[in-house]
Amino acid sequence: MDNVLVSSTWLKEYLQDESLVLADCRFNLAKPSEGKNAYDDRHIPGAVYFHLDDELSGPVTTHGGRHPLPDRTSFANLLGEKGIDQKKTVVIYDDQGGAMAARLWWMLKYLGHENVAVLNGGFTAWEKAGYPVTSEPTRVIPTYFEPDIKEPDQLVQMDEVRRGDMLLIDSREPKRYQGIEEPIDKKAGHIPGAVNRFWKENLMDDQHWKSSQTLKEEWSFISSQTAPIIYCGSGVTACANLLALQHAGYPHGRLYLGSWSDWVSYDDNPVKKGISPLKDE
């Protein structure tokens, strides 16, 4: 199994494997109950559901952004309750092009779980292929998940971003990056010096991910030794860019989890509008 993406064909072949755990991460930021309702209506057989706000995020405070990480111990317990441990193969899907699935993918990778991938094309591709779906509740055998954080610097805090000595990549759509519009957060624009790579640029028209070679070419503005800091609005879609980097052979990307929503929670943090040119690396 590729530790980034798997196809619907691969998943169909291994669907009955007892060492496989399927995670459904469908979620609509504007309608937080929509994803769970869709899961209850029909999901891939054997899948367990993860709610972005309630399970993949912690309580929102003054700083830290709109989707901070949950308490590590509580989240590890939750993973165990859903049948995930370090010996399981985890395949994650959504129907948003992989953005929500990538959040759980990153969280598991950060906690030391290596055998985890996102379903290429998501639930839409699975259903379009005519593969089985069900509304039956999934029977879960609880287990114990032991976090093993080997690379803590994959997670970046605001103070490090403020130093301004790293390549910053903003994953939001261009209008938000440029400060033309801001429908969610209290200020429009981007972190000074950040360049824009909208996460959806990693996808083809059918919502499958571009090939590793294509992504390698498109991400060639960074060197193989660079460890760029990736951010978005609240640390969710940035994970899609991190997945794309991994798929393209650039393993050193790092996540500013609080992202733009954390950055603008500090009144003295500078904000830039327009386009920032790429600095020479």
N, C-alpha and C positions, 0 to 999 in steps of 0.2 A: 504493500500500500504506500502510495505517495503520502508524505506527511504534510501536504498542503491541500491537494484536491483529489477527489475520486469521482468517477463517472457513475451515472445511474446504472449502467450495465454492470460495473464492478459491484455496486451495492446490492443489486438484485441477486448476484451470484453468492454473496456472503450474508444475505439477509438473515438466515437461520443460524448463523454462527453464534454460539453462546458467549463468546468472548467479545462480541460487538455490542456497543451501546449507541443508539441513535438519539440525537438531541434535536428537538424542534425549537427553533428560536424565532419563529415568525412574530413580528411586532410592528405596530403602527404608532409612531411617536404622537400623532394627532389623536389617535383613538386607542389608548393603552389596553383596552380589553379585547380588541379585535383579533389579535394573534391567538390568544388562548381560545377564543370562540371558534376560530378557524381550526385549531388543533382538535377541539372537541367534536367538530363536525366531521373532519376526516384528517388523518395523518398517516404517515408511513408506518406499517405494522411494527410494533416494538419500540416506537419512539417515546421518549419522555419530554416534557415541555419545560422550557426555561423562560421566565418572564424578565424582560430587560430591566424594568424599573424595580420590581420586587425581589428579584433573585440575582441578577447580574450587576446590581448596583447597591450602594449603601445609602444611608440617609444623607440628604442634601443639607449643607450648612452654608455659612456665609461665603466661605472659600472652598475650593476643591472641585468646582464645576457641577454640572447638572447630573452627571452619572459617575460619582466616585465609586471606587471599588468597595465591595461589601467587606465586612469583617472576615479576616482570613480563616479563623477557626470555624466560624459559622458557615462560611461558604464551603470549606472542606467537608463539614458534616453534611451539608446539602448534597454535595457531589456523591458522598457515600450513600445517602438516602435514595438517590436516583440511580444507584447501581454502578457508579463509576469509581474505579480504583486504578492504580498505576499499571495493572496488568491488562486492562480493557483497551480495546480499540474503539475510539470514539469518532463517529461521523456526525457532523453538524449540518443542518440545513435551515433555510428560511425561504421566503419568496420575495426578498428585496435585493436580489442580485448578490447576496452573500454578506451584506454589511453587518447584519445582526449576528449571523453565524460566525463571522470573523471575530466579533467581540469575545464570544466564548472560546473560540480557537486560541486567541491570544492569551486569555486568562489561564487556560489549561497549560499552554506552553510555558507561560511565566511561572506557573506552579510546578514545573518540572515534568509534565506529562508530554512525552514525545510522540506517542502513537495516536495522533489526532489529525483529522482532515475535514475539509468542507466539501459538501456535495456540489459538484459543478453543475450549475443550472438550477439548483435548488428543487423545491417541491414542484414547481411548475414543470421542469424538465422531466421529473419522475412521473408525474401524472400524465404528461403528454405522451410519454413512451408507453402508456397503458399498463404500467406496473401497479401492484395492488395498493389500495388505501383502505383505511378502516376507521370506524368511530369507536371501536372497542377500547376500553381502558387497558393500559399496558401493565402487565404484572411485573413488578420490580423486586429483585432480590437485593436487599441492602448490603452494603459492604463498607469498607473503611478506606478513605482517601488520605494519603499522607503527603502533604505539600513538600516539595524539595526544590527550593529556589536556588538555582545554580548561577544565574546571572541577574542579580538584583538591579544592575544598572540599565536593564531593559526598560525600567520604569523611571520616568523623569519628573522632577518637581519644578515648580515655577521659578525658584531661585536659580536653578541651573539654566533655564531658558533665558532668564533676565540677563545673564552674563553676555549673551549674544555672540559667543565664539564658536557656534556649531551651525551646520546647515539645517535650516528649518523648512519643513514642507507642510503647507496648509492643504488639507484634504477636502475642503468645502467647495461648493460650486463657485464659479468665477465671480458671479455678482455679489456673493457674500464676502469672498476674499477681497474684492476690490472696494468694498464698502458702498456699493450701489444700493444694496438693500440688506436689511437684517431683520428677519421676521421673528427671531427667538430671543436673542441676547440684547443687553441694554446698550451696547455700543456696536457700531458698524466699522468694518475694516479688518486689518490683520496685524499680526505681530511684526514690527519692523524687521526687515531682512528676510522674511519668509517668502518662499516661492510657492506657486500654486500648482498642485497636481490633483485635480478633481478625481475622487476615488472611482467614479463611474467610467473614467477613461480606461480603466483596466478591463472593461467588459466589452464583449461584442454585442451586436444588436439583439441577439437572442438570449442575452443575459448569462451566457457562458463566459468564463474567463478567457482572455486572450492566451495564446500559447506562451510558454516560457521564453522562447526565442524572441517573439514580438515584444513582450514586456521587457526583456533584457535590453533591447534596442531603444525602447521608449524611455527607459529609466537610465540610459547611458550618460545622462547629465551628472550623475554621481559616480564616483570611483568605487571600485570594489572594496576599498579599504575604509571608505567613509561610513560613519555611523550617524545618519541623519536623524533628527528628532521630528517625529510625525505628530501632527495634531489636527483636530477638526473642530466641531462645535463643543462636543462634550466627551470625547474619547471613545466614540463608537465607530463611526465610519473611517476614522484614522486606522483602525485595525484592518480594514479592507486594503488600505495602501500597504500596511505591513505584511499582509498575506501576499499581495502582489510582488513586493520586494523579495520575499522568501521564494516565491515561485520563479522569479527571474534570476535567482542566484545571488541576491544581495542579502546576506543573513544578519546584517548588523543594525537594522533599523530599530529605533527606540521610540517609546510612546510617552508623549506628554499627556497624561491621562486627563487632567483637568481641562486642558485645551483652552479654546477661546473663552468659554464661559467662566473658567477660573481666572484667566488673564485679565479680563475686564472687571472682575470683582475687586481688583486692587486699583483704586482711583489714580494712583501715581504711575501705573504702567503705561508706556507710550503706545499709541495706536497709529497705524499708517493706512492711508487709502490709496487706491490706484494699484500699480504693479511694481513689485520690487525686482530688480534684475538679479540674476544668479551671480553670486560671487565666485571668483576664481578659487578653486579648491587646490 
